[in-house]
Amino acid sequence: MPLPAEPVAQPYEERLTAPRSWWAVSVLVGVAMALILLPFGSLPLLGGLVGGTAVAAVVVSAYGSVRIRVVADSLVAGDAKIPVAALGELEVLDKDEAVAWRSHKADPRAFMLLRSYIPTAARIPVTDPRDPTPYVYVSTRDPQALAAALKAVRPA
């Protein structure tokens, strides 16, 4: 008789992309570079437009390419990989609480993956007594889904 299949946890992955307005600003940076190079002729003007826009777009893309994932038994937030066993219960933060926790309630020892253009966030206490980090603050568009994914991979 075959054994029933164990439930497979739904993987969680989110990319915190930069807002559309930032891409428009990168075009404006290119226009500014073109205007700076205008006295040198039309070819430098074109180079400034293309080069300035490209450099600004690379910066916006790099800033907006941060990912949040729940992989196996770890929370991967940006460059940090934190074992789920070292984390407490996730607290979902609405817009007002997220602003408070990234300003006057913030602890300088906390790990913060913060994007101010994302209104909601999650705060997860670090329960490992050897780790001086009090909590992990993660900007996320769907904190409930992140909480569900962490709960699904948490050791029993």
C-alpha positions as CSV (number, residue, x, y, z in Angstrom):
1,M,0.0,0.0,0.0
2,P,1.6,3.4,-1.0
3,L,2.2,6.0,1.7
4,P,0.2,9.2,1.4
5,A,2.3,12.0,0.0
6,E,3.4,14.6,2.5
7,P,2.1,18.1,1.8
8,V,4.7,20.1,-0.1
9,A,5.2,23.7,1.2
10,Q,4.4,26.3,-1.3
11,P,7.7,28.2,-2.1
12,Y,7.7,31.9,-1.5
13,E,9.6,34.3,-3.7
14,E,9.2,38.0,-4.1
15,R,11.2,40.6,-5.9
16,L,11.1,44.1,-4.6
17,T,11.2,46.1,-7.8
18,A,11.7,49.9,-8.0
19,P,8.6,52.0,-8.8
20,R,7.9,53.1,-12.3
21,S,8.6,56.7,-11.4
22,W,12.2,55.8,-10.7
23,W,12.6,54.6,-14.3
24,A,11.3,58.0,-15.5
25,V,13.9,59.6,-13.3
26,S,16.6,57.6,-15.0
27,V,15.5,59.0,-18.4
28,L,15.7,62.5,-16.8
29,V,19.3,61.8,-15.7
30,G,20.1,60.9,-19.3
31,V,18.5,64.2,-20.5
32,A,20.6,66.1,-17.9
33,M,23.8,64.4,-19.1
34,A,22.8,65.3,-22.7
35,L,22.3,68.9,-21.7
36,I,25.7,69.0,-19.9
37,L,27.4,67.7,-23.0
38,L,25.4,69.9,-25.5
39,P,28.2,72.5,-25.8
40,F,30.5,69.8,-27.2
41,G,28.2,68.9,-30.1
42,S,25.5,66.5,-31.2
43,L,27.5,63.3,-30.9
44,P,28.5,63.9,-27.2
45,L,24.9,65.0,-26.6
46,L,23.6,61.7,-27.9
47,G,26.3,59.8,-25.9
48,G,25.3,61.6,-22.8
49,L,21.7,60.8,-23.3
50,V,22.3,57.1,-23.9
51,G,25.1,56.7,-21.4
52,G,23.4,58.7,-18.6
53,T,20.1,56.9,-19.1
54,A,21.9,53.5,-19.1
55,V,23.9,54.2,-16.0
56,A,20.9,55.5,-14.1
57,A,18.8,52.5,-15.3
58,V,21.5,50.1,-14.0
59,V,21.5,51.7,-10.6
60,V,17.7,51.6,-10.4
61,S,17.7,48.0,-11.5
62,A,20.3,47.0,-9.0
63,Y,18.5,48.6,-6.2
64,G,15.2,47.1,-7.2
65,S,16.5,43.6,-7.8
66,V,16.5,42.5,-4.1
67,R,14.6,39.2,-3.5
68,I,12.9,37.6,-0.5
69,R,12.6,33.9,-0.6
70,V,11.8,31.0,1.7
71,V,14.1,28.2,0.6
72,A,14.2,24.8,2.4
73,D,14.5,25.8,6.0
74,S,15.8,29.4,5.6
75,L,14.5,32.9,5.0
76,V,16.7,34.5,2.3
77,A,16.3,38.3,2.4
78,G,18.7,40.1,0.1
79,D,22.2,38.8,1.1
80,A,21.1,37.4,4.4
81,K,20.2,33.7,4.9
82,I,18.5,33.1,8.2
83,P,17.5,29.6,9.4
84,V,13.7,29.5,10.2
85,A,14.5,27.7,13.4
86,A,16.2,30.9,14.7
87,L,13.1,33.0,14.0
88,G,10.1,33.7,16.1
89,E,6.5,34.3,15.1
90,L,6.1,36.8,12.2
91,E,4.3,40.0,12.9
92,V,2.5,41.6,10.0
93,L,2.9,45.3,9.8
94,D,0.4,47.6,8.2
95,K,1.4,50.9,6.6
96,D,1.4,52.9,9.9
97,E,3.2,50.2,11.9
98,A,5.8,49.7,9.1
99,V,6.6,53.4,9.1
100,A,7.0,53.3,12.9
101,W,9.3,50.3,12.9
102,R,11.5,51.8,10.3
103,S,11.8,55.1,12.1
104,H,11.2,55.8,15.8
105,K,10.7,52.2,16.9
106,A,13.7,50.9,15.0
107,D,16.6,49.1,16.8
108,P,20.0,49.8,15.2
109,R,21.0,46.2,15.8
110,A,18.1,44.9,13.7
111,F,18.5,43.4,10.2
112,M,16.4,45.6,7.9
113,L,15.6,44.9,4.3
114,L,13.8,48.1,3.8
115,R,12.2,49.7,0.8
116,S,10.2,52.8,1.7
117,Y,8.1,52.7,-1.4
118,I,6.5,49.4,-0.2
119,P,3.9,50.2,2.4
120,T,3.6,46.9,4.2
121,A,6.3,44.9,6.0
122,A,7.0,42.0,8.4
123,R,8.8,42.0,11.6
124,I,10.2,38.6,12.8
125,P,12.0,38.3,16.2
126,V,15.3,36.5,16.2
127,T,15.1,33.8,19.0
128,D,18.7,32.6,18.8
129,P,20.3,33.6,22.1
130,R,23.8,33.8,20.4
131,D,22.6,36.3,17.8
132,P,22.6,40.0,18.9
133,T,20.1,40.9,16.2
134,P,16.7,41.5,18.0
135,Y,14.5,41.1,14.9
136,V,14.4,41.0,11.1
137,Y,12.4,43.8,9.3
138,V,11.5,42.9,5.8
139,S,9.5,45.2,3.4
140,T,7.1,42.9,1.5
141,R,4.0,43.4,-0.5
142,D,2.3,40.3,0.9
143,P,3.3,39.7,4.5
144,Q,0.5,37.1,5.0
145,A,2.0,34.9,2.3
146,L,5.4,35.2,3.8
147,A,4.0,34.3,7.2
148,A,2.3,31.2,5.7
149,A,5.5,30.1,3.9
150,L,7.6,30.5,7.1
151,K,5.0,28.5,9.1
152,A,5.0,25.8,6.4
153,V,8.7,25.2,6.7
154,R,9.0,25.7,10.5
155,P,10.3,22.6,12.3
156,A,7.6,20.9,14.3
